[in-house]
């Protein structure tokens, strides 16, 4: 959608979908054109734009740059204290803005639809809208309305730490590029650890945030309100997963709601993980841990609610690899989706349960009541 000055809702229908705001430089972050200055000094950034970037960061929204300018401008930003560090995966070159946004999304590991472009040029906004129709674009005059859309959003500890953790992710990526060995050997060298257990009270807001903000690794798109209600219902348990490696803590990266009301069965209405851990085996390890836990608690059948979307192909592949198949037997249906199920015991045709990747150490943080 196109944002204009005074637009009532520049965030679209769902502010939770916005993970990164991408800023233009000339005419947006500052008034002048950087390559036309007579010295090596950059134009002075607009204070209100820096304040907006910092306010978004405090709410867990990342910022990046996409500017059609000389790459040397980015190098000059390093000389301005506190400026360059505000932006992750910046793109300053003469390439099209749409290509810059694609690269930013790839580098950050998020969907391109999770980006918002702030740019003073109607031409640049139109180019992005034409080639990346899922990306919202805003004139700089709409920034106050963008900030207002986040005022009532709950801020979790993970939200406040998100920018720092993405900076740590840049370090991981750089180390991975320098590492001499296979991808699996690098993941093993990272000493990745996943700890899983029942959610405690102060973890619930983060679980709700994962339900709302994750898309690639989200099985059902269960709304936060519905998740909160089900988690409080009898016979339901909410599990969370934390992850760390030699570079630091990822924080809470996964949430799963388990319904144990049906005899002999564990049903999972929601399995959601942060896209920051995609490709590292955490989603598989979390799912496999739940299946093993279900079997230990005496369950004979394991079911997951799946609502296919354009974004969650990765989750659908994972569920299939785990041996879960669609079934409509015994009332196994879901609104706007399907129930995937499998037996948990080899005698029932379930076979051996899959194991987590060898490079990922998985432990139980706290046992749930059986």
ABEGO torsion letter per residue (X at the ends): XBBBBGBABAAEABAAABABBBBBBBGAABABBAAABABABBBBBBAAAAAAAAAAAAAGBBBBBBBBBBAAAAAAAAABBGAAAABBGBBBBABBAAAAAAAAAAAAGBBAAABBBBBABAAAAAAAAAABAABBBBBAAAAAAAAAAAAABBBBAAAAAAAAAAAAAAAAAAAAAABBEBAAAAAAAAGBBBBBBBBBAAAAAAAAAAAAABAABBAAGBBAAAAAAAAABBGBBBBBBBBBBAAEBAEBABBBBBBAABBGBBBBABBBBBAAABGAGAAAAAAAAAAAAAAAAGBABBBBBBBBBAAAAAAAAAAAAAGBBBBABGGBBBBGBBBBBBBABAAAGAEBBBBBBAABBBBBABBBBX
